Amino acid sequence: MHLPTELIQEILSHIPSDDEETLRSCSLVAKSWLDPCRRYLFESVFIETNTYQSWLDNISPTNTKLLRHVRRLEYVAGGNKPWFPPCGDDLRYYLPSFYRLQHLKFCLVDIEPTIPDHTNLSFAFQHTLLSLSFIQISITWDGFVTLLGHFPNLNTLEISRVKLETGTRSTPHLPRALRGRLFIRCTGLWDPEPFIDRLTGLKLEYEELVIIGDHHQRLIAAVEGSLKRLLILRFYGTLSHHIYHFAAYASDSTSQRSPLLISRVAQNFAS
């Protein structure tokens, strides 16, 4: 019996996204079930050093039937394998097949200064990418700005422990203002001053700003004209005793924003 694709998708939508075993079993029901199951199985892809070689051995970089389903890609290199090259020389060939990618996360990656030379060649998801995360990476400022400018629909940027390397190029022009949501983690393990100094010099029009830690005054001032929602989290004492500072900007009928500050103590976080 042949079921319409819409009905198959409705059935699969009731399976938990992390139940890969059930999804694999469903993919074997019939040929018409294979592609809808792949949509869920390959929606989020996580690649790390332990699974990197397995990924290369089992999935072809031109297998668009699989990779076209990927919406979220997270790559954790382990801190000792740069994105371009040697590790990126292989993974880079996959990027043209991620042409529907919406969320991209780099973690523990050294991004080579020549990344501006690769953007037009590699990033087929230029117009689909919505969010970009940099967690504990090293990159030149020129490469960072080039990446931001390459994705016109980017509306969420997450920054934590970014180390700026010395660049040899002039800073590229940012073609548009940075809008949407900015999430920045200013922890004691990272001095964000050099990064924030340069970031505030860009065209920032973020409507939502989330800051963990200090160093927030200049960031707030940089987006004050467009900011609608601000969330600041500061941690004091042990993990079980946090003080959260929430600040929200609400617009009144005259379109003037008034700050609302709420402080809350969460006792015994572990419980």
Backbone as CSV, one residue per row, in Angstrom:
resi,resn,N_x,N_y,N_z,CA_x,CA_y,CA_z,C_x,C_y,C_z
1,MET,0.850,-1.196,0.000,0.000,0.000,0.000,0.883,1.242,0.000
2,HIS,0.600,2.136,-0.912,1.383,3.356,-1.049,0.703,4.489,-0.283
3,LEU,1.448,5.095,0.635,0.920,6.211,1.413,1.436,7.534,0.842
4,PRO,0.611,8.573,0.844,1.071,9.892,0.398,2.225,10.384,1.285
5,THR,3.134,11.151,0.691,4.292,11.667,1.423,3.870,12.498,2.622
6,GLU,2.795,13.253,2.480,2.319,14.090,3.582,1.920,13.245,4.784
7,LEU,1.314,12.089,4.533,0.893,11.208,5.622,2.110,10.555,6.295
8,ILE,3.092,10.173,5.485,4.321,9.600,6.053,5.017,10.616,6.951
9,GLN,5.089,11.847,6.502,5.723,12.893,7.300,4.958,13.160,8.589
10,GLU,3.641,13.076,8.515,2.832,13.260,9.720,3.112,12.142,10.721
11,ILE,3.256,10.920,10.259,3.563,9.789,11.147,4.939,9.984,11.792
12,LEU,5.918,10.355,10.979,7.287,10.521,11.481,7.418,11.695,12.444
13,SER,6.556,12.677,12.297,6.643,13.858,13.160,6.322,13.539,14.610
14,HIS,5.690,12.400,14.859,5.344,11.998,16.229,6.438,11.152,16.885
15,ILE,7.504,10.881,16.143,8.642,10.146,16.697,9.622,11.148,17.298
16,PRO,10.084,10.961,18.537,11.062,11.894,19.128,12.283,12.026,18.234
17,SER,12.796,13.236,18.099,13.903,13.496,17.180,15.174,12.752,17.554
18,ASP,15.311,12.387,18.851,16.516,11.677,19.280,16.360,10.154,19.225
19,ASP,15.221,9.676,18.743,14.985,8.229,18.646,15.459,7.756,17.272
20,GLU,16.770,7.703,17.100,17.339,7.357,15.806,17.056,5.907,15.422
21,GLU,16.988,5.023,16.396,16.741,3.615,16.104,15.383,3.422,15.432
22,THR,14.360,4.106,15.961,13.031,3.989,15.364,13.002,4.597,13.971
23,LEU,13.677,5.729,13.802,13.712,6.377,12.495,14.427,5.506,11.466
24,ARG,15.496,4.842,11.874,16.195,3.939,10.951,15.293,2.765,10.559
25,SER,14.555,2.246,11.517,13.637,1.140,11.226,12.554,1.580,10.251
26,CYS,12.041,2.794,10.449,11.001,3.313,9.556,11.535,3.506,8.140
27,SER,12.814,3.841,8.024,13.394,4.064,6.699,13.447,2.788,5.870
28,LEU,13.291,1.628,6.537,13.333,0.343,5.847,11.946,-0.184,5.494
29,VAL,10.906,0.542,5.887,9.533,0.081,5.618,9.290,-0.027,4.119
30,ALA,9.655,1.026,3.395,9.466,1.056,1.945,10.353,2.154,1.373
31,LYS,10.558,2.091,0.076,11.410,3.081,-0.567,10.869,4.499,-0.367
32,SER,9.545,4.619,-0.365,8.928,5.945,-0.211,9.133,6.515,1.194
33,TRP,9.547,5.669,2.149,9.781,6.125,3.510,11.216,6.600,3.724
34,LEU,12.112,6.249,2.807,13.536,6.514,3.021,13.851,8.005,3.107
35,ASP,13.433,8.762,2.118,13.782,10.187,2.106,13.139,10.964,3.258
36,PRO,11.846,10.738,3.576,11.274,11.429,4.740,12.002,11.107,6.046
37,CYS,12.470,9.862,6.198,13.214,9.498,7.414,14.576,10.192,7.451
38,ARG,15.214,10.283,6.293,16.500,10.981,6.228,16.356,12.443,6.652
39,ARG,15.220,13.008,6.359,14.976,14.408,6.740,15.144,14.604,8.235
40,TYR,14.709,13.642,9.022,14.818,13.746,10.476,16.174,13.238,10.975
41,LEU,16.690,12.186,10.346,17.950,11.607,10.793,19.130,12.543,10.552
42,PHE,19.081,13.328,9.489,20.202,14.190,9.128,19.912,15.668,9.346
43,GLU,18.851,15.952,10.070,18.532,17.364,10.302,19.628,18.063,11.101
44,SER,20.197,17.385,12.091,21.285,17.929,12.906,22.480,16.982,12.829
45,VAL,23.633,17.535,12.497,24.855,16.742,12.366,25.911,17.295,13.312
46,PHE,26.492,16.404,14.098,27.544,16.770,15.041,28.805,15.995,14.675
47,ILE,29.877,16.737,14.350,31.137,16.118,13.957,32.225,16.532,14.933
48,GLU,32.946,15.569,15.474,34.066,15.843,16.361,35.253,15.003,15.913
49,THR,36.371,15.121,16.607,37.582,14.425,16.192,37.393,12.908,16.172
50,ASN,36.596,12.373,17.090,36.396,10.925,17.170,35.508,10.384,16.057
51,THR,34.674,11.241,15.491,33.749,10.787,14.449,34.100,11.350,13.077
52,TYR,35.122,12.174,13.024,35.469,12.850,11.776,35.835,11.859,10.672
53,GLN,36.726,10.908,10.978,37.160,9.951,9.963,36.014,9.047,9.532
54,SER,35.159,8.679,10.473,33.997,7.864,10.127,33.078,8.608,9.166
55,TRP,32.928,9.895,9.401,32.110,10.724,8.508,32.704,10.710,7.099
56,LEU,34.032,10.879,6.998,34.688,10.895,5.695,34.562,9.545,4.987
57,ASP,34.642,8.453,5.750,34.634,7.115,5.166,33.249,6.676,4.697
58,ASN,32.190,7.200,5.305,30.847,6.672,5.056,29.936,7.590,4.252
59,ILE,30.273,8.862,4.184,29.397,9.795,3.482,30.200,10.557,2.440
60,SER,29.758,10.473,1.222,30.437,11.165,0.131,30.127,12.659,0.178
61,PRO,31.096,13.512,-0.151,30.834,14.956,-0.141,29.848,15.407,-1.207
62,THR,29.577,14.545,-2.189,28.618,14.899,-3.243,27.263,14.236,-3.044
63,ASN,27.067,13.625,-1.884,25.804,12.934,-1.617,24.750,13.957,-1.167
64,THR,24.234,14.675,-2.114,23.254,15.719,-1.796,21.931,15.145,-1.320
65,LYS,21.635,13.877,-1.659,20.388,13.269,-1.194,20.347,13.200,0.325
66,LEU,21.532,13.067,0.954,21.614,13.070,2.408,21.853,14.475,2.947
67,LEU,22.871,15.132,2.427,23.337,16.389,3.019,22.366,17.547,2.811
68,ARG,21.466,17.407,1.845,20.489,18.482,1.651,19.498,18.576,2.803
69,HIS,19.445,17.530,3.623,18.532,17.541,4.760,19.136,18.218,5.995
70,VAL,20.443,18.461,5.979,21.106,19.005,7.161,20.736,20.472,7.330
71,ARG,20.165,20.777,8.491,19.829,22.170,8.821,20.781,22.741,9.872
72,ARG,21.354,21.863,10.683,22.232,22.304,11.764,23.521,21.472,11.733
73,LEU,24.666,22.164,11.652,25.962,21.498,11.626,26.836,22.055,12.737
74,GLU,27.328,21.165,13.594,28.241,21.549,14.674,29.546,20.798,14.489
75,TYR,30.631,21.558,14.438,31.946,20.957,14.219,32.865,21.297,15.381
76,VAL,33.327,20.263,16.094,34.247,20.423,17.224,35.553,19.749,16.841
77,ALA,36.603,20.554,16.700,37.861,20.023,16.180,38.783,19.505,17.261
78,GLY,38.544,19.845,18.524,39.418,19.382,19.591,40.563,20.310,19.885
79,GLY,40.617,21.450,19.211,41.600,22.471,19.538,42.918,22.342,18.818
80,ASN,43.175,21.236,18.122,44.467,21.082,17.472,44.353,20.762,15.980
81,LYS,43.157,20.906,15.435,42.997,20.659,14.013,42.305,21.861,13.368
82,PRO,43.047,22.640,12.598,42.470,23.846,11.999,41.423,23.526,10.940
83,TRP,40.532,24.467,10.751,39.456,24.285,9.760,40.009,24.254,8.337
84,PHE,40.944,25.118,8.050,41.615,25.130,6.739,43.114,25.128,6.944
85,PRO,43.890,24.344,6.312,43.838,22.900,6.347,44.490,22.403,7.628
86,PRO,44.784,21.117,7.977,44.539,19.977,7.104,43.127,19.432,7.203
87,CYS,42.497,19.572,8.393,41.189,18.959,8.601,40.177,19.518,7.619
88,GLY,40.214,20.813,7.390,39.241,21.451,6.522,39.403,21.110,5.066
89,ASP,40.594,20.639,4.668,40.775,20.271,3.276,39.802,19.182,2.859
90,ASP,39.461,18.282,3.794,38.495,17.230,3.506,37.064,17.711,3.729
91,LEU,36.817,18.306,4.886,35.460,18.706,5.223,34.946,19.818,4.319
92,ARG,35.853,20.625,3.810,35.444,21.737,2.962,34.718,21.261,1.711
93,TYR,35.060,20.073,1.219,34.423,19.559,0.010,32.950,19.210,0.232
94,TYR,32.551,19.080,1.490,31.160,18.771,1.810,30.275,20.020,1.793
95,LEU,30.891,21.161,1.990,30.104,22.374,2.208,29.163,22.719,1.055
96,PRO,29.539,22.519,-0.206,28.587,22.819,-1.279,27.313,21.982,-1.231
97,SER,27.367,20.833,-0.553,26.181,19.980,-0.469,25.273,20.342,0.693
98,PHE,25.742,21.210,1.596,24.898,21.685,2.707,24.138,22.937,2.267
99,TYR,23.471,22.864,1.145,22.931,24.097,0.588,21.641,24.557,1.269
100,ARG,21.184,23.822,2.300,20.024,24.275,3.073,20.389,24.499,4.537
101,LEU,21.669,24.591,4.826,22.129,24.743,6.204,21.642,26.066,6.796
102,GLN,21.111,25.987,8.014,20.588,27.178,8.680,21.388,27.572,9.919
103,HIS,22.019,26.589,10.574,22.737,26.855,11.820,24.114,26.197,11.746
104,LEU,25.154,26.989,11.989,26.525,26.497,11.905,27.276,26.880,13.170
105,LYS,27.957,25.893,13.762,28.688,26.122,15.007,30.103,25.581,14.882
106,PHE,31.096,26.449,15.171,32.489,26.053,15.229,32.911,26.017,16.694
107,CYS,33.570,24.964,17.112,34.043,24.866,18.494,35.450,24.277,18.507
108,LEU,36.345,24.931,19.261,37.737,24.469,19.375,38.394,24.360,18.008
109,VAL,38.231,25.415,17.217,38.733,25.412,15.846,39.696,26.577,15.647
110,ASP,40.792,26.320,14.955,41.683,27.380,14.498,41.353,27.655,13.042
111,ILE,40.784,28.823,12.774,40.378,29.160,11.415,41.507,29.930,10.749
112,GLU,42.001,29.390,9.669,43.176,29.942,9.010,42.894,31.340,8.465
113,PRO,43.908,32.235,8.459,43.702,33.605,7.958,43.235,33.692,6.519
114,THR,43.450,32.640,5.710,43.063,32.718,4.304,41.609,32.371,4.067
115,ILE,40.808,32.306,5.147,39.399,31.943,4.972,38.651,32.883,4.019
116,PRO,38.986,34.184,3.905,38.269,35.003,2.922,38.380,34.477,1.494
117,ASP,39.476,33.742,1.209,39.646,33.204,-0.138,38.724,32.031,-0.419
118,HIS,38.154,31.422,0.639,37.363,30.215,0.479,35.851,30.464,0.492
119,THR,35.416,31.616,0.955,33.981,31.800,1.190,33.153,31.649,-0.081
120,ASN,33.545,32.316,-1.156,32.742,32.241,-2.377,32.742,30.837,-2.962
121,LEU,33.800,30.071,-2.702,33.897,28.725,-3.246,33.107,27.722,-2.425
122,SER,33.148,27.835,-1.106,32.712,26.745,-0.244,31.308,26.891,0.327
123,PHE,30.877,28.101,0.631,29.660,28.247,1.416,28.433,28.377,0.511
124,ALA,27.918,27.216,0.068,26.732,27.208,-0.778,25.501,27.618,-0.004
125,PHE,25.583,27.606,1.330,24.441,27.972,2.167,24.475,29.457,2.521
126,GLN,25.057,30.244,1.655,25.208,31.676,1.910,23.884,32.348,2.245
127,HIS,22.819,31.985,1.538,21.544,32.675,1.710,20.571,31.927,2.620
128,THR,20.961,30.786,3.144,20.077,30.051,4.050,20.537,30.112,5.501
129,LEU,21.817,30.449,5.735,22.338,30.429,7.101,21.707,31.534,7.946
130,LEU,21.164,31.139,9.099,20.486,32.062,9.998,21.282,32.326,11.270
131,SER,22.051,31.344,11.746,22.791,31.531,12.990,24.206,30.985,12.855
132,LEU,25.150,31.665,13.522,26.558,31.301,13.478,27.113,31.380,14.887
133,SER,27.789,30.311,15.333,28.339,30.249,16.686,29.844,30.032,16.626
134,PHE,30.581,30.850,17.394,32.021,30.699,17.539,32.315,30.436,19.006
135,ILE,32.707,29.216,19.348,32.987,28.842,20.730,34.439,28.390,20.828
136,GLN,35.236,29.156,21.533,36.637,28.839,21.763,37.363,28.587,20.439
137,ILE,37.418,29.602,19.628,38.119,29.503,18.352,39.167,30.598,18.267
138,SER,40.060,30.456,17.306,41.002,31.529,16.975,40.804,31.887,15.513
139,ILE,40.792,33.179,15.240,40.514,33.671,13.897,41.060,35.089,13.785
140,THR,41.431,35.491,12.597,41.808,36.883,12.404,40.543,37.739,12.363
141,TRP,40.677,38.996,12.696,39.528,39.891,12.639,39.012,40.024,11.210
142,ASP,39.933,40.039,10.247,39.524,40.138,8.850,38.673,38.943,8.443
143,GLY,39.097,37.742,8.860,38.331,36.550,8.533,36.973,36.547,9.195
144,PHE,36.911,37.044,10.431,35.650,37.109,11.169,34.655,38.030,10.462
145,VAL,35.113,39.214,10.102,34.230,40.175,9.434,33.810,39.652,8.062
146,THR,34.717,38.996,7.369,34.388,38.433,6.057,33.278,37.396,6.169
147,LEU,33.361,36.539,7.189,32.323,35.527,7.384,30.974,36.172,7.669
148,LEU,30.962,37.158,8.548,29.693,37.816,8.884,29.080,38.471,7.651
149,GLY,29.920,39.094,6.858,29.420,39.783,5.679,28.972,38.852,4.567
150,HIS,29.398,37.595,4.643,29.088,36.642,3.575,27.666,36.106,3.672
151,PHE,27.054,36.204,4.867,25.728,35.614,5.080,24.697,36.725,5.306
152,PRO,23.991,37.144,4.269,23.089,38.298,4.364,21.882,38.073,5.256
153,ASN,21.483,36.820,5.495,20.307,36.542,6.313,20.651,36.123,7.732
154,LEU,21.908,36.272,8.109,22.346,35.908,9.450,21.662,36.792,10.486
155,ASN,20.938,36.171,11.442,20.227,36.972,12.445,20.559,36.570,13.879
156,THR,21.418,35.566,14.070,21.833,35.175,15.410,23.333,34.916,15.405
157,LEU,24.044,35.582,16.311,25.490,35.419,16.425,25.827,35.097,17.871
158,GLU,26.563,34.001,18.076,26.972,33.570,19.409,28.494,33.597,19.492
159,ILE,29.020,34.268,20.534,30.458,34.458,20.676,30.893,34.041,22.072
160,SER,31.956,33.227,22.155,32.525,32.868,23.439,33.988,32.473,23.247
161,ARG,34.875,33.139,23.970,36.300,32.799,23.988,36.906,32.798,22.589
162,VAL,36.739,33.904,21.891,37.323,34.062,20.563,38.697,34.717,20.695
163,LYS,39.704,34.058,20.172,41.060,34.595,20.187,41.359,35.211,18.832
164,LEU,41.712,36.485,18.835,41.999,37.175,17.589,43.468,37.007,17.219
165,GLU,43.704,36.457,16.056,45.063,36.283,15.556,45.464,37.514,14.742
166,THR,46.768,37.671,14.538,47.277,38.793,13.761,46.978,38.574,12.292
167,GLY,46.352,39.545,11.670,46.021,39.448,10.253,46.948,40.292,9.413
168,THR,46.984,40.017,8.127,47.851,40.744,7.208,47.061,41.534,6.176
169,ARG,45.746,41.476,6.272,44.907,42.156,5.286,44.249,43.382,5.906
170,SER,43.721,44.249,5.039,42.919,45.353,5.541,41.536,44.823,5.873
171,THR,40.910,45.397,6.899,39.604,44.908,7.332,38.587,45.049,6.208
172,PRO,37.927,43.963,5.812,36.947,44.030,4.724,35.734,44.850,5.120
173,HIS,35.044,45.341,4.123,33.864,46.162,4.355,32.676,45.275,4.704
174,LEU,31.941,45.650,5.752,30.736,44.921,6.126,29.570,45.509,5.336
175,PRO,28.959,44.712,4.468,27.964,45.264,3.537,26.639,45.666,4.182
176,ARG,26.374,45.224,5.383,25.082,45.527,6.001,25.252,45.622,7.508
177,ALA,24.257,46.192,8.155,24.255,46.236,9.615,23.959,44.846,10.169
178,LEU,24.547,44.537,11.327,24.314,43.250,11.974,23.045,43.344,12.809
179,ARG,22.041,42.534,12.469,20.748,42.603,13.130,20.376,41.256,13.723
180,GLY,19.347,41.276,14.578,18.816,40.042,15.131,19.177,39.867,16.586
181,ARG,19.916,38.788,16.887,20.218,38.424,18.267,21.713,38.199,18.423
182,LEU,22.295,38.823,19.432,23.703,38.656,19.751,23.836,38.036,21.130
183,PHE,24.532,36.914,21.201,24.774,36.206,22.457,26.276,36.202,22.685
184,ILE,26.736,36.781,23.783,28.167,36.828,24.056,28.438,36.417,25.496
185,ARG,29.392,35.513,25.657,29.738,34.985,26.975,31.097,35.554,27.383
186,CYS,31.088,36.424,28.393,32.312,37.063,28.874,32.720,36.417,30.190
187,THR,33.382,35.278,30.109,33.759,34.536,31.309,35.162,34.924,31.755
188,GLY,35.522,34.478,32.951,36.835,34.780,33.490,37.962,34.108,32.743
189,LEU,37.639,33.103,31.930,38.650,32.393,31.158,39.010,33.109,29.868
190,TRP,38.349,34.198,29.587,38.562,34.906,28.316,38.487,36.402,28.557
191,ASP,39.475,37.118,28.076,39.463,38.570,28.139,38.818,39.088,26.864
192,PRO,37.570,39.547,26.940,36.861,39.942,25.722,37.165,41.351,25.253
193,GLU,37.987,42.094,26.000,38.224,43.500,25.679,38.673,43.721,24.234
194,PRO,39.712,43.018,23.738,40.138,43.263,22.347,39.034,42.986,21.339
195,PHE,38.248,41.946,21.605,37.174,41.597,20.675,36.053,42.625,20.727
196,ILE,35.643,43.010,21.935,34.553,43.968,22.081,34.933,45.325,21.497
197,ASP,36.200,45.721,21.660,36.657,46.987,21.091,36.382,47.047,19.595
198,ARG,36.669,45.958,18.914,36.462,45.936,17.463,35.004,45.697,17.098
199,LEU,34.327,44.864,17.877,32.933,44.552,17.575,32.058,45.794,17.629
200,THR,32.278,46.627,18.632,31.451,47.833,18.765,31.706,48.829,17.641
201,GLY,32.781,48.641,16.900,33.047,49.516,15.767,32.303,49.124,14.509
202,LEU,31.678,47.954,14.510,30.893,47.518,13.363,29.490,48.120,13.422
203,LYS,28.763,47.938,12.339,27.390,48.437,12.296,26.480,47.459,13.034
204,LEU,26.117,47.787,14.267,25.329,46.886,15.099,23.914,47.428,15.269
205,GLU,22.940,46.614,14.932,21.538,46.987,15.129,20.785,45.795,15.722
206,TYR,21.402,45.144,16.698,20.777,43.974,17.306,19.581,44.381,18.161
207,GLU,18.473,43.672,17.965,17.276,43.929,18.755,17.290,43.165,20.062
208,GLU,18.061,42.077,20.127,18.147,41.275,21.342,19.616,41.031,21.669
209,LEU,19.978,41.311,22.911,21.356,41.154,23.352,21.377,40.323,24.629
210,VAL,22.125,39.228,24.608,22.270,38.352,25.771,23.739,38.341,26.164
211,ILE,24.027,38.721,27.408,25.408,38.798,27.890,25.532,37.958,29.150
212,ILE,26.524,37.087,29.173,26.849,36.347,30.383,28.174,36.894,30.903
213,GLY,28.151,37.469,32.094,29.357,38.047,32.666,29.332,39.563,32.604
214,ASP,30.511,40.160,32.657,30.636,41.611,32.670,30.989,42.137,31.274
215,HIS,31.619,43.317,31.241,32.048,43.947,29.993,30.848,44.232,29.082
216,HIS,29.778,44.720,29.635,28.579,44.867,28.821,28.220,46.307,28.486
217,GLN,28.784,47.281,29.180,28.335,48.652,28.986,28.545,49.136,27.556
218,ARG,29.707,48.862,26.985,29.968,49.335,25.623,29.119,48.607,24.594
219,LEU,28.857,47.324,24.840,28.004,46.587,23.919,26.583,47.136,23.932
220,ILE,26.083,47.416,25.126,24.729,47.966,25.239,24.657,49.320,24.536
221,ALA,25.684,50.150,24.754,25.700,51.468,24.120,25.749,51.362,22.601
222,ALA,26.432,50.326,22.090,26.581,50.173,20.646,25.268,49.823,19.955
223,VAL,24.349,49.176,20.678,23.082,48.745,20.074,21.883,49.456,20.700
224,GLU,22.152,50.503,21.456,21.087,51.159,22.209,19.958,51.652,21.323
225,GLY,20.297,52.083,20.128,19.269,52.625,19.250,18.285,51.599,18.731
226,SER,18.668,50.318,18.708,17.804,49.280,18.149,17.371,48.241,19.180
227,LEU,17.970,48.270,20.373,17.748,47.223,21.361,16.309,47.215,21.883
228,LYS,15.706,46.026,21.871,14.358,45.843,22.401,14.346,44.889,23.599
229,ARG,15.304,43.991,23.644,15.334,43.024,24.742,16.781,42.774,25.145
230,LEU,17.044,42.943,26.434,18.387,42.757,26.969,18.343,41.779,28.129
231,LEU,19.217,40.796,28.098,19.304,39.813,29.167,20.755,39.726,29.616
232,ILE,21.005,40.035,30.897,22.350,39.982,31.466,22.364,38.952,32.581
233,LEU,23.286,38.009,32.512,23.411,36.987,33.540,24.777,37.109,34.183
234,ARG,24.779,37.292,35.499,26.017,37.321,36.257,25.974,36.207,37.289
235,PHE,27.071,35.526,37.449,27.126,34.402,38.362,27.999,34.750,39.552
236,TYR,27.488,34.518,40.736,28.233,34.761,41.960,28.216,33.495,42.817
237,GLY,29.297,33.257,43.545,29.345,32.134,44.479,29.429,30.805,43.758
238,THR,28.809,29.794,44.340,28.863,28.448,43.782,27.814,28.281,42.693
239,LEU,27.872,27.130,42.035,26.914,26.861,40.969,25.489,26.755,41.485
240,SER,25.338,26.484,42.789,23.995,26.311,43.339,23.391,27.628,43.814
241,HIS,24.127,28.724,43.712,23.612,30.014,44.136,23.966,31.055,43.070
242,HIS,23.007,31.383,42.290,23.221,32.349,41.214,22.312,33.549,41.426
243,ILE,22.795,34.673,40.990,21.942,35.853,40.918,21.809,36.218,39.448
244,TYR,20.616,36.224,38.989,20.348,36.562,37.599,19.836,37.997,37.522
245,HIS,20.429,38.752,36.669,19.957,40.115,36.434,19.306,40.159,35.051
246,PHE,18.070,40.442,35.045,17.341,40.529,33.794,16.973,41.991,33.529
247,ALA,17.231,42.426,32.354,16.812,43.770,31.970,16.062,43.680,30.657
248,ALA,14.896,44.187,30.612,14.092,44.135,29.399,13.749,45.550,28.972
249,TYR,13.802,45.782,27.693,13.427,47.080,27.158,12.058,46.945,26.499
250,ALA,11.093,47.646,27.045,9.737,47.572,26.515,9.384,48.894,25.855
251,SER,8.823,48.806,24.694,8.442,50.011,23.972,7.044,50.464,24.373
252,ASP,6.899,51.752,24.634,5.574,52.272,24.955,4.946,52.847,23.690
253,SER,3.823,53.507,23.849,3.088,54.002,22.690,3.853,55.092,21.947
254,THR,4.810,55.732,22.634,5.574,56.801,21.990,6.896,56.282,21.429
255,SER,7.029,54.923,21.425,8.206,54.254,20.877,9.485,54.565,21.634
256,GLN,9.367,55.039,22.875,10.536,55.262,23.692,10.687,54.103,24.663
257,ARG,11.897,53.555,24.720,12.139,52.382,25.546,12.442,52.777,26.977
258,SER,11.852,52.056,27.910,12.105,52.277,29.329,12.649,50.997,29.927
259,PRO,13.773,51.062,30.661,14.385,49.839,31.192,13.622,49.289,32.385
260,LEU,13.502,47.994,32.434,12.879,47.294,33.550,13.886,46.291,34.075
261,LEU,14.315,46.439,35.310,15.338,45.579,35.888,14.714,44.689,36.942
262,ILE,14.923,43.402,36.804,14.405,42.422,37.750,15.576,41.581,38.234
263,SER,15.721,41.436,39.522,16.767,40.595,40.085,16.131,39.407,40.784
264,ARG,16.690,38.251,40.568,16.132,37.056,41.148,17.283,36.155,41.632
265,VAL,17.122,35.598,42.801,18.108,34.671,43.331,17.572,33.255,43.209
266,ALA,18.334,32.414,42.526,17.947,31.003,42.380,18.756,30.183,43.386
267,GLN,18.101,29.752,44.429,18.769,28.986,45.482,18.775,27.507,45.133
268,ASN,19.868,26.870,45.516,19.987,25.426,45.358,19.694,24.998,43.926
269,PHE,20.504,25.477,43.028,20.317,25.243,41.589,20.285,23.759,41.268
270,ALA,21.082,22.983,41.989,21.164,21.555,41.696,19.850,20.832,41.917
271,SER,19.035,21.323,42.843,17.767,20.657,43.128,16.683,21.109,42.175
